[in-house]
Amino acid sequence: MAVLSKIWKTIKPVILNKYLITLLAFIIWVTFFDQHNLIERWQTHKEIRALEKEYQYYEGEIKTDKEKMKLLQHDNKYLEKFAREKYHMKSDDEDVFIIKE
């Protein structure tokens, strides 16, 4: 029991220090209760990273679609191939058989 009271006497000034209590109160306030608290900032940062990845994906899609559109406008062979594959179009003198797996 004497050991505990001796330990308490050495720790008590540190725990009851007004600057330490103020610092702990500030950290708790900023972490949980503030309008721009750290938890919301972390969630917002995570959402921003996900949106940036999605943005990069759609930038790549736009680039490939522009290339396809350019090919469709200027290359008749590619246009014919595209029409046959996507819309099952055919010439008058041929038959098209669609095989579904």
N, CA and C of each residue as an Amber inpcrd file, in Angstrom:
protein
   303
   0.8140000  -1.1900000   0.0000000   0.0000000   0.0000000   0.0000000
   0.8640000   1.2640000   0.0000000   1.9610000   1.1750000   0.6450000
   2.8770000   2.3080000   0.7090000   3.4790000   2.5750000  -0.6600000
   3.6570000   1.4960000  -1.4290000   4.2230000   1.6470000  -2.7700000
   3.2440000   2.3910000  -3.6760000   1.9610000   2.0310000  -3.5660000
   0.9450000   2.7070000  -4.3860000   0.8240000   4.1820000  -4.0350000
   0.8710000   4.5060000  -2.7800000   0.7680000   5.9130000  -2.3900000
   2.0040000   6.6860000  -2.8550000   3.1490000   6.0320000  -2.8690000
   4.3670000   6.6720000  -3.3470000   4.2740000   6.9290000  -4.8550000
   3.7500000   5.9320000  -5.6000000   3.5640000   6.0910000  -7.0440000
   2.5440000   7.1890000  -7.3280000   1.4490000   7.2030000  -6.5520000
   0.4090000   8.2160000  -6.7400000   0.9560000   9.6130000  -6.5070000
   1.8310000   9.7650000  -5.5150000   2.4070000  11.0770000  -5.2130000
   3.2920000  11.5660000  -6.3630000   3.9300000  10.6300000  -7.1080000
   4.7780000  11.0560000  -8.2200000   3.9610000  11.3140000  -9.4870000
   2.8620000  10.5770000  -9.6580000   2.0420000  10.7310000 -10.8710000
   1.0310000  11.8540000 -10.7430000   0.5530000  12.1330000  -9.5350000
  -0.5130000  13.1180000  -9.3030000  -0.2110000  14.4910000  -9.8990000
   0.9810000  15.0620000  -9.7320000   1.2340000  16.3770000 -10.3320000
   1.1770000  16.3560000 -11.8660000   1.5700000  15.2280000 -12.4570000
   1.5430000  15.1270000 -13.9180000   0.1040000  15.0340000 -14.4110000
  -0.7060000  14.2070000 -13.7720000  -2.0910000  14.0160000 -14.1930000
  -2.9270000  15.2650000 -13.9570000  -2.7190000  15.9360000 -12.8660000
  -3.5220000  17.1130000 -12.5370000  -2.9320000  18.4190000 -13.0830000
  -1.9630000  18.3170000 -13.9510000  -1.3700000  19.4920000 -14.5760000
  -2.4220000  20.1520000 -15.4720000  -2.6300000  21.4640000 -15.2690000
  -3.6900000  22.1560000 -16.0120000  -3.4160000  22.1920000 -17.5220000
  -2.1620000  22.2140000 -17.9130000  -1.8360000  22.2320000 -19.3310000
  -2.1140000  20.8740000 -19.9800000  -1.8360000  19.8070000 -19.2770000
  -2.1180000  18.4720000 -19.7850000  -3.6250000  18.2440000 -19.9110000
  -4.3650000  18.6800000 -18.9150000  -5.8280000  18.5360000 -18.9620000
  -6.3930000  19.3510000 -20.1250000  -5.8870000  20.5580000 -20.3090000
  -6.3430000  21.4050000 -21.4180000  -5.9970000  20.7680000 -22.7580000
  -4.8080000  20.2360000 -22.8760000  -4.3980000  19.5740000 -24.1190000
  -5.2680000  18.3620000 -24.4150000  -5.5360000  17.5460000 -23.4260000
  -6.4080000  16.3790000 -23.6300000  -7.8230000  16.7960000 -24.0140000
  -8.3420000  17.8370000 -23.3620000  -9.6820000  18.3300000 -23.7080000
  -9.7010000  18.8380000 -25.1500000  -8.6540000  19.5430000 -25.5640000
  -8.5680000  20.0520000 -26.9280000  -8.5140000  18.9070000 -27.9390000
  -7.7090000  17.8890000 -27.6650000  -7.5930000  16.7390000 -28.5750000
  -8.9310000  16.0160000 -28.6970000  -9.6130000  15.8280000 -27.5960000
 -10.9290000  15.1720000 -27.6370000 -11.9190000  16.0270000 -28.4110000
 -11.8960000  17.3390000 -28.1840000 -12.8160000  18.2340000 -28.8850000
 -12.5700000  18.2050000 -30.3950000 -11.3080000  18.2970000 -30.8050000
 -10.9730000  18.3190000 -32.2310000 -11.2770000  16.9760000 -32.8790000
 -11.0890000  15.8960000 -32.1620000 -11.3000000  14.5730000 -32.7390000
 -12.7750000  14.2450000 -32.9180000 -13.6240000  14.6290000 -31.9850000
 -15.0030000  14.1680000 -32.0040000 -16.0590000  15.2530000 -32.1920000
 -15.9100000  16.4220000 -31.5820000 -17.0160000  17.3710000 -31.4920000
 -16.9320000  18.5840000 -32.3980000 -15.7920000  18.8880000 -32.9350000
 -15.6180000  20.0750000 -33.7590000 -16.3870000  19.9350000 -35.0740000
 -16.7230000  21.0570000 -35.6880000 -17.4400000  21.0420000 -36.9580000
 -16.6180000  20.3430000 -38.0430000 -15.3210000  20.5210000 -38.0220000
 -14.4150000  19.8830000 -38.9830000 -13.5570000  18.8540000 -38.2480000
 -14.2080000  17.9160000 -37.5770000 -13.4590000  16.9730000 -36.7440000
 -12.6360000  16.0140000 -37.5860000 -11.7010000  15.3640000 -36.9330000
 -10.7400000  14.5110000 -37.6330000 -11.3890000  13.2920000 -38.2610000
 -12.4350000  12.7740000 -37.6630000 -13.1120000  11.5990000 -38.2080000
 -13.7770000  11.9400000 -39.5340000 -14.4770000  13.0710000 -39.5680000
 -15.1190000  13.4890000 -40.8300000 -14.0780000  13.8290000 -41.8930000
 -12.9710000  14.4180000 -41.4910000 -11.9030000  14.7220000 -42.4450000
 -11.3420000  13.4540000 -43.0550000 -11.1460000  12.4360000 -42.2330000
 -10.6200000  11.1710000 -42.7280000 -11.6010000  10.5310000 -43.7060000
 -12.8980000  10.5420000 -43.3730000 -13.9130000   9.9720000 -44.2720000
 -13.9950000  10.7620000 -45.5680000 -13.9170000  12.0730000 -45.4790000
 -13.9590000  12.9030000 -46.6810000 -12.7340000  12.6550000 -47.5510000
 -11.5830000  12.5050000 -46.9340000 -10.3610000  12.2180000 -47.6920000
 -10.4720000  10.8770000 -48.4110000 -11.0450000   9.8870000 -47.7450000
 -11.2390000   8.5770000 -48.3590000 -12.2100000   8.6780000 -49.5360000
 -13.2550000   9.4480000 -49.3860000 -14.2320000   9.6310000 -50.4680000
 -13.6050000  10.3710000 -51.6470000 -12.7660000  11.3470000 -51.3660000
 -12.0860000  12.0900000 -52.4290000 -11.1750000  11.1680000 -53.2210000
 -10.4320000  10.2880000 -52.5330000  -9.5730000   9.3410000 -53.2370000
 -10.3890000   8.4220000 -54.1440000 -11.5460000   7.9600000 -53.6620000
 -12.3910000   7.0880000 -54.4850000 -12.9170000   7.8470000 -55.7020000
 -13.3180000   9.0960000 -55.5120000 -13.8150000   9.8970000 -56.6280000
 -12.7130000  10.2100000 -57.6330000 -11.4850000  10.4130000 -57.1580000
 -10.3760000  10.6530000 -58.0800000 -10.0810000   9.4140000 -58.9260000
 -10.1720000   8.2290000 -58.3220000  -9.9930000   6.9950000 -59.0830000
 -11.0940000   6.8530000 -60.1310000 -12.3250000   7.1690000 -59.7320000
 -13.4490000   7.1020000 -60.6720000 -13.2630000   8.1110000 -61.7960000
 -12.7580000   9.2940000 -61.4690000 -12.5030000  10.3270000 -62.4650000
 -11.4640000   9.8460000 -63.4740000 -10.3830000   9.2350000 -62.9900000
  -9.3530000   8.7120000 -63.8850000  -9.9320000   7.6260000 -64.7960000
 -10.7900000   6.7660000 -64.2450000 -11.4210000   5.7130000 -65.0440000
 -12.2420000   6.3300000 -66.1770000 -13.0600000   7.3130000 -65.8470000
 -13.9080000   7.9260000 -66.8740000 -13.0980000   8.7520000 -67.8730000
 -11.9920000   9.3270000 -67.4520000 -11.1080000  10.0130000 -68.3980000
 -10.5860000   9.0210000 -69.4370000 -10.1930000   7.8370000 -68.9860000
  -9.7270000   6.8060000 -69.9180000 -10.8360000   6.3460000 -70.8440000
 -12.0470000   6.1830000 -70.3040000 -13.1950000   5.7900000 -71.1300000
 -13.4960000   6.8460000 -72.1890000 -13.4420000   8.1090000 -71.8070000
 -13.6900000   9.1910000 -72.7600000 -12.6460000   9.1690000 -73.8750000
 -11.3940000   8.9270000 -73.4970000 -10.3230000   8.8850000 -74.4980000
 -10.5380000   7.7470000 -75.4910000 -10.8780000   6.5440000 -74.9960000
 -11.0950000   5.4200000 -75.9110000 -12.3410000   5.6410000 -76.7590000
 -13.3890000   6.2350000 -76.1810000 -14.5990000   6.5000000 -76.9580000
 -14.3490000   7.5360000 -78.0530000 -13.5210000   8.5380000 -77.7610000
 -13.1880000   9.5290000 -78.7870000 -12.4170000   8.8820000 -79.9340000
 -11.5050000   7.9610000 -79.5810000 -10.7670000   7.2550000 -80.6290000
 -11.6980000   6.3980000 -81.4800000 -12.6350000   5.7010000 -80.8380000
 -13.6050000   4.8910000 -81.5830000 -14.4770000   5.7700000 -82.4670000
 -14.8990000   6.9100000 -81.9490000 -15.7460000   7.8150000 -82.7180000
 -14.9910000   8.3540000 -83.9330000 -13.7180000   8.6600000 -83.7430000
 -12.9010000   9.1440000 -84.8530000 -12.7620000   8.0630000 -85.9250000
 -12.5510000   6.8130000 -85.4800000 -12.4740000   5.7110000 -86.4290000
 -13.8020000   5.5160000 -87.1630000 -14.9130000   5.6090000 -86.4570000
 -16.2210000   5.4290000 -87.0860000 -16.5060000   6.5110000 -88.1260000
 -16.0210000   7.7190000 -87.8730000 -16.2850000   8.8160000 -88.7960000
 -15.3930000   8.7660000 -90.0380000 -14.1930000   8.1780000 -89.9290000
 -13.2430000   8.2640000 -91.0280000 -12.8780000   6.9360000 -91.6680000
 -13.1810000   5.8260000 -91.0430000 -12.7750000   4.5240000 -91.5710000
 -14.0220000   3.6910000 -91.8820000 -14.2920000   3.5050000 -93.1880000
 -15.5050000   2.7830000 -93.5950000 -15.4480000   1.3080000 -93.2260000
 -14.2700000   0.7060000 -93.2680000 -14.1530000  -0.7080000 -92.9050000
 -14.4710000  -0.9130000 -91.4240000 -13.9900000  -0.0120000 -90.5840000
 -14.2870000  -0.1130000 -89.1550000 -15.7670000   0.1420000 -88.8980000
 -16.3690000   1.0650000 -89.6280000 -17.7930000   1.3420000 -89.4940000
 -18.6150000   0.1170000 -89.8620000 -18.2450000  -0.5580000 -90.9460000
 -18.9520000  -1.7670000 -91.3590000 -18.7890000  -2.8690000 -90.3100000
 -17.5800000  -3.0300000 -89.7980000 -17.3240000  -4.0330000 -88.7640000
 -18.1510000  -3.7390000 -87.5060000 -18.1860000  -2.4940000 -87.1180000
 -18.9450000  -2.0800000 -85.9340000 -20.4350000  -2.3460000 -86.1170000
 -20.9550000  -2.0220000 -87.2970000 -22.3800000  -2.2380000 -87.5600000
 -22.7230000  -3.7250000 -87.5560000 -21.8460000  -4.5460000 -88.0770000
 -22.0880000  -5.9880000 -88.0880000 -22.0470000  -6.5690000 -86.6740000
 -21.0730000  -6.1480000 -85.8640000 -20.9140000  -6.7290000 -84.5320000
 -21.9660000  -6.2360000 -83.5450000 -22.2350000  -4.9630000 -83.5570000
 -23.1200000  -4.3990000 -82.5330000 -24.5990000  -4.4520000 -82.9150000
 -24.9000000  -4.2300000 -84.1670000 -26.3000000  -4.1120000 -84.5810000
 -26.7410000  -5.2300000 -85.5040000 -25.9040000  -6.2290000 -85.7260000
 -26.2330000  -7.4080000 -86.5300000 -26.7310000  -7.0340000 -87.9220000
 -26.1140000  -6.0460000 -88.5110000 -26.4880000  -5.6380000 -89.8660000
 -25.7800000  -6.5290000 -90.8800000 -26.3350000  -6.5720000 -92.0900000
 -25.7710000  -7.4320000 -93.1250000 -26.0070000  -6.8150000 -94.4800000
 -25.3040000  -7.3440000 -95.4600000 -25.5400000  -6.9320000 -96.8450000
 -26.7570000  -7.6740000 -97.3690000 -27.2670000  -7.2660000 -98.5480000
 -28.4520000  -7.9020000 -99.1110000 -28.1930000  -9.3370000 -99.5510000
 -26.9830000  -9.6410000 -99.9250000 -26.6970000 -10.9590000-100.4950000
 -26.1030000 -11.9430000 -99.4760000 -26.2420000 -11.6760000 -98.1970000
 -25.6690000 -12.6010000 -97.2230000 -26.6560000 -12.9000000 -96.1000000
 -26.4220000 -13.9980000 -95.4120000 -27.2270000 -14.3790000 -94.2570000
 -26.3570000 -14.3140000 -93.0110000 -26.9520000 -13.8760000 -91.9040000
 -26.2230000 -13.7720000 -90.6430000 -26.8210000 -14.7450000 -89.6640000
 -25.9670000 -15.5740000 -89.0680000 -26.3900000 -16.5200000 -88.0620000
 -25.8110000 -16.0790000 -86.7150000 -26.6460000 -15.8460000 -85.7400000
 -26.1950000 -15.4250000 -84.4090000 -26.2390000 -16.6610000 -83.5110000
 -25.0990000 -16.9900000 -82.9660000 -24.9890000 -18.1470000 -82.0890000
 -24.7690000 -17.6520000 -80.6750000 -25.7000000 -17.9640000 -79.7780000
 -25.5790000 -17.5860000 -78.3830000 -25.0940000 -18.7750000 -77.5800000
 -24.1490000 -18.5180000 -76.7130000 -23.6060000 -19.6070000 -75.8970000
 -24.3840000 -19.7580000 -74.6110000
